[in-house]
Amino acid sequence: MNEKALRWIINIAGALCIYAFLAVRSEPLFNFVMLEKVIPEYWENTKYGELYYFNFIRHFREQGLPKHIQKYRHTEKHPNVRDADILMFGDSFLDFSRMVTFPERLSDSLHKKVYYERFFNDHRPLVYLDKYDYSNNTPKLVIYESTERYIPHRFNQPHETYYVQDSRSAIRKKIADVKDWFFSKGSEVKYNALLTRSIFSTHLYSAIATLKFDAFGYISPQTPVYSLNQKEPWLFYWEEVDSLSSQGYYYMHTEEEINTYCDNIADLRHKLKDMYNLDMVFLPIPSKYTIYHKLINNDPYNNFLPRLYEGLAHRGVPTIRLYDDYRNATEVLYYGTDTHWNIKGLDIALNKTLEYIKSLKVNNYFAFDSTHKTYKLN
């Protein structure tokens, strides 16, 4: 290779590196080369959970999926935490953009203000409430939602308040902002997206991944369990099928571990009541593999949710029980190549929650208005 050609290669590679460095820090530059454009407050949660994007095998790309809608927590309908009649804390199941989300539908059904806080790196309601300096004189409901596989992680320790106010000077904050720009949070995810989903790379990347699957049976270890024997493809996330992780379907939780989770859930409920006058309802969502593992095999369930239900009932924690309803449902409740529920799964959870709230008509929270077929605050 002559010197001139080498110089051109080095210059082009340098230009691409500079562009990539700037693109992960600038939405217009990032979107300029993306086949699927970033939509603020949508893309980060929509692509997470859509399992096709972990392996790019064409057979597992679902067609005709609903388009995104604006997330409830970014609309004008979403109330301030202090003004809300009901508070909700939860993960991506409550923030899924293919449908009107659970908190918004709950608000519409009750004609009440429902505040929703999305869990990202932190799963601690006490931290959020302390951060907002929340106070409440009248009893209110708080609904804590968690997908099944994350319950062991979220409740292996008691929940504590540890929010620390930012006491840095304005100059130090500016310096930190500059540092955060250079070392952008989430940049690794965006670099990977540029590599796999740009207009230059997506089709080639998918063709190679599909060839490896067809010729050698290779699939990403992030989606190790799958089915192509149904009318639609099915993928399952590795966390749900890992026998070594407490988050997995096959992990055998000891009685001590179950008691630890239940004790810490009950402890959180007591703290929310004592500190903020909030009465917690627990809403655990069954993992997809828990409900649909029979598409793959007849392996026995570790019985995590029924055991958890029993432990929480013993401790007096109100719990929305979905396991039997989901297991006995005749309609499919999850997307085949996504970790999240579809509209049918959400409907069941919402109706069960509304039934519970309706049962509270004799207490201090809600009264049922039989004339208008809706709920109202006392």
C-alpha positions as CSV (number, residue, x, y, z in Angstrom):
1,M,0.0,0.0,0.0
2,N,1.5,3.3,-1.0
3,E,1.8,6.3,1.3
4,K,-0.9,8.4,-0.3
5,A,-3.5,5.6,0.0
6,L,-2.5,5.0,3.6
7,R,-2.9,8.8,4.3
8,W,-6.4,8.7,2.9
9,I,-7.4,5.7,5.0
10,I,-6.1,7.4,8.2
11,N,-7.8,10.7,7.4
12,I,-11.2,9.0,6.6
13,A,-10.9,6.8,9.8
14,G,-10.1,10.0,11.8
15,A,-13.0,11.9,10.4
16,L,-15.4,9.0,11.2
17,C,-14.1,8.8,14.8
18,I,-14.6,12.6,15.2
19,Y,-18.1,12.3,13.8
20,A,-19.0,9.4,16.1
21,F,-17.6,11.3,19.1
22,L,-19.8,14.3,18.3
23,A,-22.8,12.3,17.2
24,V,-23.3,10.6,20.5
25,R,-23.4,14.0,22.1
26,S,-25.6,15.7,19.5
27,E,-29.1,14.4,18.6
28,P,-29.2,16.0,15.1
29,L,-25.8,14.5,14.1
30,F,-26.8,11.1,15.6
31,N,-30.1,11.0,13.8
32,F,-28.5,12.1,10.5
33,V,-27.0,8.6,10.0
34,M,-29.6,6.5,11.9
35,L,-32.0,4.4,9.9
36,E,-34.5,4.6,12.8
37,K,-34.4,8.1,14.2
38,V,-34.2,8.9,17.9
39,I,-37.4,10.3,19.3
40,P,-36.8,12.2,22.6
41,E,-38.2,10.4,25.7
42,Y,-39.1,7.4,23.6
43,W,-36.2,5.7,21.9
44,E,-34.3,4.8,25.0
45,N,-37.1,2.7,26.5
46,T,-38.6,1.4,23.3
47,K,-35.4,-0.1,22.0
48,Y,-34.6,-1.6,25.4
49,G,-36.9,-4.6,25.7
50,E,-37.3,-5.1,21.9
51,L,-35.2,-8.2,21.8
52,Y,-34.6,-8.2,18.0
53,Y,-32.1,-5.4,18.7
54,F,-30.0,-7.8,20.7
55,N,-29.4,-10.2,17.8
56,F,-30.6,-8.5,14.6
57,I,-31.7,-11.9,13.1
58,R,-34.3,-11.1,10.5
59,H,-36.6,-14.0,11.5
60,F,-37.2,-12.3,14.9
61,R,-38.2,-8.8,13.6
62,E,-41.9,-8.4,14.2
63,Q,-43.9,-6.5,11.5
64,G,-46.9,-4.2,11.9
65,L,-46.1,-3.2,15.5
66,P,-48.0,-0.1,16.8
67,K,-46.3,3.2,16.5
68,H,-45.1,5.0,19.5
69,I,-47.2,7.5,21.4
70,Q,-46.0,10.3,23.7
71,K,-45.2,9.0,27.2
72,Y,-47.7,10.1,29.9
73,R,-45.0,11.4,32.2
74,H,-44.0,13.9,29.5
75,T,-47.6,15.2,28.8
76,E,-49.4,18.1,30.4
77,K,-51.8,15.6,31.9
78,H,-49.1,14.4,34.3
79,P,-49.5,16.1,37.6
80,N,-47.0,17.5,40.1
81,V,-46.2,14.9,42.7
82,R,-47.7,17.1,45.5
83,D,-51.0,17.5,43.6
84,A,-51.5,13.9,42.7
85,D,-54.3,11.8,44.2
86,I,-52.4,8.5,43.5
87,L,-48.7,8.0,43.2
88,M,-47.1,5.2,41.1
89,F,-43.6,4.0,41.0
90,G,-42.5,1.4,38.5
91,D,-40.3,0.2,35.6
92,S,-40.6,0.1,31.9
93,F,-43.9,-1.9,32.0
94,L,-45.6,1.3,33.1
95,D,-43.8,3.4,30.5
96,F,-44.1,1.4,27.3
97,S,-44.8,3.6,24.3
98,R,-46.7,1.2,22.1
99,M,-49.9,1.9,24.0
100,V,-51.5,4.4,26.3
101,T,-49.6,3.6,29.5
102,F,-51.0,2.1,32.7
103,P,-50.7,5.3,34.8
104,E,-52.5,7.4,32.1
105,R,-55.3,4.8,31.8
106,L,-55.6,4.6,35.6
107,S,-55.9,8.4,35.7
108,D,-58.5,8.4,32.9
109,S,-60.5,5.6,34.5
110,L,-60.6,7.2,37.9
111,H,-60.8,10.8,36.7
112,K,-58.0,11.5,39.2
113,K,-54.5,12.8,39.1
114,V,-52.0,10.0,38.9
115,Y,-48.3,10.8,39.3
116,Y,-45.8,8.3,37.9
117,E,-42.1,8.1,38.5
118,R,-40.1,5.8,36.2
119,F,-37.3,3.7,37.7
120,F,-34.0,3.9,35.9
121,N,-30.8,3.3,37.9
122,D,-32.6,3.7,41.2
123,H,-35.6,1.8,42.5
124,R,-36.2,3.6,45.8
125,P,-39.4,5.6,46.2
126,L,-38.1,7.0,49.5
127,V,-35.3,8.7,47.7
128,Y,-37.6,10.4,45.2
129,L,-40.0,11.6,47.9
130,D,-37.2,12.9,50.0
131,K,-35.7,14.7,46.9
132,Y,-39.0,16.4,46.3
133,D,-39.4,17.2,50.0
134,Y,-42.8,15.5,49.7
135,S,-45.3,15.8,52.5
136,N,-48.9,14.7,52.8
137,N,-51.6,15.3,55.4
138,T,-54.3,13.0,54.0
139,P,-54.0,9.3,53.3
140,K,-53.2,8.5,49.7
141,L,-52.5,5.4,47.7
142,V,-49.1,4.6,46.2
143,I,-48.8,1.7,43.8
144,Y,-45.3,0.1,43.5
145,E,-44.9,-2.0,40.3
146,S,-42.1,-4.3,39.5
147,T,-41.6,-7.0,37.0
148,E,-41.1,-10.4,38.6
149,R,-37.4,-10.9,37.7
150,Y,-36.3,-7.6,39.4
151,I,-38.0,-8.2,42.7
152,P,-35.1,-10.1,44.2
153,H,-32.7,-7.3,43.2
154,R,-35.0,-4.5,44.4
155,F,-35.8,-6.0,47.8
156,N,-32.7,-7.9,48.8
157,Q,-32.0,-5.0,51.2
158,P,-34.3,-2.6,53.1
159,H,-35.2,0.6,51.3
160,E,-33.6,3.7,52.9
161,T,-33.6,7.4,52.2
162,Y,-30.2,8.5,51.1
163,Y,-30.8,11.5,48.8
164,V,-28.0,14.1,49.2
165,Q,-28.6,17.6,48.1
166,D,-26.2,19.0,45.5
167,S,-24.1,21.5,47.4
168,R,-21.5,22.2,44.8
169,S,-20.8,25.8,43.7
170,A,-22.0,27.1,40.3
171,I,-18.5,26.9,38.9
172,R,-18.0,23.3,40.0
173,K,-21.4,22.4,38.4
174,K,-20.3,24.0,35.1
175,I,-17.0,22.0,35.2
176,A,-19.0,18.9,35.9
177,D,-21.3,19.6,33.0
178,V,-18.3,19.9,30.7
179,K,-16.8,16.7,32.0
180,D,-20.2,14.9,31.5
181,W,-20.3,16.2,27.9
182,F,-16.9,14.7,27.1
183,F,-17.6,11.5,29.0
184,S,-21.3,11.3,28.0
185,K,-23.5,9.0,30.0
186,G,-24.8,6.2,27.8
187,S,-22.3,6.9,25.1
188,E,-21.4,3.2,24.9
189,V,-25.0,2.4,24.0
190,K,-25.1,5.1,21.3
191,Y,-21.7,4.0,19.9
192,N,-23.2,0.5,19.6
193,A,-26.3,1.9,17.9
194,L,-24.1,3.7,15.4
195,L,-22.3,0.5,14.6
196,T,-25.4,-1.7,14.3
197,R,-28.3,0.6,13.3
198,S,-26.9,3.3,11.0
199,I,-28.0,3.7,7.4
200,F,-24.6,2.3,6.4
201,S,-24.5,-0.8,8.7
202,T,-28.0,-2.1,9.6
203,H,-28.7,-4.2,6.6
204,L,-25.2,-5.7,6.5
205,Y,-25.1,-6.3,10.2
206,S,-28.5,-8.0,10.1
207,A,-27.5,-10.1,7.0
208,I,-24.4,-11.4,8.8
209,A,-26.3,-12.2,12.0
210,T,-29.0,-14.0,10.0
211,L,-26.4,-16.0,8.1
212,K,-24.7,-17.1,11.3
213,F,-28.0,-18.2,12.7
214,D,-29.1,-20.1,9.6
215,A,-25.8,-21.7,9.0
216,F,-24.5,-22.4,12.5
217,G,-27.4,-21.8,14.8
218,Y,-25.6,-18.9,16.5
219,I,-27.8,-16.4,18.4
220,S,-26.8,-13.7,20.8
221,P,-26.3,-14.9,24.4
222,Q,-28.7,-12.1,25.4
223,T,-31.6,-13.9,23.7
224,P,-30.6,-17.6,24.1
225,V,-34.1,-19.1,24.2
226,Y,-36.4,-18.7,21.2
227,S,-39.1,-20.3,19.1
228,L,-39.8,-20.1,15.4
229,N,-42.5,-22.8,15.5
230,Q,-45.4,-20.4,16.2
231,K,-47.3,-18.1,13.9
232,E,-45.1,-15.3,15.2
233,P,-41.5,-15.5,16.5
234,W,-40.7,-15.6,20.2
235,L,-37.6,-14.5,22.0
236,F,-36.8,-14.6,25.7
237,Y,-34.3,-12.4,27.5
238,W,-31.3,-14.1,29.2
239,E,-32.2,-12.8,32.7
240,E,-35.5,-14.7,32.6
241,V,-33.9,-18.1,31.8
242,D,-30.6,-17.9,33.8
243,S,-30.6,-20.6,36.4
244,L,-27.7,-19.0,38.3
245,S,-29.3,-15.6,38.8
246,S,-32.0,-14.9,41.4
247,Q,-33.9,-13.1,38.6
248,G,-34.3,-16.3,36.5
249,Y,-37.2,-18.7,36.1
250,Y,-35.0,-21.7,37.2
251,Y,-33.4,-20.2,40.3
252,M,-34.6,-22.0,43.5
253,H,-35.2,-19.3,46.1
254,T,-34.7,-20.5,49.6
255,E,-37.3,-19.8,52.3
256,E,-34.9,-17.4,53.8
257,E,-34.6,-15.4,50.6
258,I,-38.4,-15.3,50.1
259,N,-38.8,-14.0,53.7
260,T,-36.1,-11.4,53.1
261,Y,-38.0,-10.0,50.0
262,C,-41.3,-10.0,51.8
263,D,-39.9,-8.4,54.9
264,N,-38.3,-5.6,52.9
265,I,-41.5,-5.0,50.9
266,A,-43.5,-4.8,54.1
267,D,-40.8,-2.6,55.6
268,L,-41.1,-0.2,52.6
269,R,-44.9,-0.1,53.1
270,H,-44.5,0.8,56.8
271,K,-42.0,3.5,56.0
272,L,-44.2,5.1,53.3
273,K,-47.1,5.1,55.7
274,D,-45.1,6.5,58.7
275,M,-43.1,9.1,56.8
276,Y,-45.6,10.2,54.0
277,N,-49.0,8.9,55.0
278,L,-49.0,6.8,51.8
279,D,-50.6,3.3,51.8
280,M,-48.7,1.0,49.4
281,V,-50.2,-1.5,47.0
282,F,-47.7,-3.9,45.5
283,L,-48.1,-4.8,41.8
284,P,-45.7,-7.6,40.6
285,I,-45.8,-8.3,36.9
286,P,-45.1,-11.9,35.9
287,S,-42.1,-12.4,33.6
288,K,-42.9,-13.4,30.1
289,Y,-41.0,-16.7,30.4
290,T,-43.0,-17.5,33.5
291,I,-46.2,-17.4,31.5
292,Y,-45.0,-18.7,28.1
293,H,-42.1,-21.1,28.9
294,K,-44.4,-24.0,27.6
295,L,-43.7,-22.7,24.1
296,I,-40.2,-24.1,24.6
297,N,-40.5,-26.8,27.2
298,N,-42.5,-28.2,30.2
299,D,-39.9,-27.3,32.8
300,P,-41.5,-26.7,36.3
301,Y,-41.8,-23.2,37.7
302,N,-39.9,-22.3,40.8
303,N,-43.2,-21.0,42.2
304,F,-41.7,-17.6,43.0
305,L,-44.8,-15.5,42.6
306,P,-47.2,-17.7,44.6
307,R,-44.7,-18.0,47.4
308,L,-44.3,-14.2,47.4
309,Y,-48.1,-13.7,47.4
310,E,-48.3,-16.0,50.5
311,G,-45.5,-14.2,52.3
312,L,-47.0,-10.7,51.6
313,A,-50.5,-11.8,52.6
314,H,-49.0,-13.0,56.0
315,R,-47.5,-9.5,56.4
316,G,-50.6,-7.6,55.5
317,V,-49.2,-6.1,52.2
318,P,-52.0,-5.5,49.7
319,T,-50.9,-7.2,46.4
320,I,-52.4,-7.3,42.9
321,R,-52.2,-10.9,42.0
322,L,-51.8,-11.5,38.3
323,Y,-50.1,-14.9,38.0
324,D,-53.3,-17.1,37.8
325,D,-55.1,-14.6,35.5
326,Y,-52.2,-14.5,33.1
327,R,-51.5,-18.2,33.2
328,N,-55.2,-19.0,32.4
329,A,-55.7,-16.3,29.8
330,T,-56.7,-17.5,26.4
331,E,-55.2,-14.5,24.6
332,V,-51.5,-13.8,24.2
333,L,-50.5,-11.1,26.8
334,Y,-46.9,-10.3,25.7
335,Y,-45.2,-9.3,22.5
336,G,-43.4,-12.3,21.1
337,T,-40.1,-10.6,20.6
338,D,-40.3,-8.1,23.5
339,T,-40.0,-8.4,27.2
340,H,-43.2,-6.3,27.8
341,W,-46.9,-6.9,27.9
342,N,-49.2,-6.0,25.1
343,I,-52.6,-4.2,25.5
344,K,-54.3,-7.4,26.6
345,G,-51.8,-7.9,29.4
346,L,-52.1,-4.3,30.5
347,D,-56.0,-4.6,30.4
348,I,-55.9,-7.4,33.0
349,A,-53.6,-5.6,35.3
350,L,-55.5,-2.4,35.1
351,N,-58.9,-4.1,35.7
352,K,-57.5,-6.0,38.7
353,T,-56.1,-2.7,40.1
354,L,-59.4,-0.9,39.6
355,E,-61.2,-3.8,41.3
356,Y,-58.9,-3.3,44.3
357,I,-59.5,0.4,44.4
358,K,-63.2,-0.1,44.1
359,S,-63.0,-2.4,47.2
360,L,-61.7,0.6,49.2
361,K,-65.0,2.5,48.8
362,V,-65.8,2.1,52.5
363,N,-62.5,3.6,53.7
364,N,-60.8,7.0,53.6
365,Y,-59.5,6.9,50.0
366,F,-62.2,6.4,47.4
367,A,-65.9,6.2,47.1
368,F,-67.7,4.6,44.2
369,D,-70.1,6.7,42.3
370,S,-72.7,4.2,40.9
371,T,-74.6,7.0,39.1
372,H,-71.6,8.0,36.9
373,K,-70.0,4.6,36.9
374,T,-66.7,6.0,38.0
375,Y,-64.6,6.6,41.1
376,K,-64.3,9.7,43.2
377,L,-62.4,10.9,46.2
378,N,-64.3,11.3,49.4
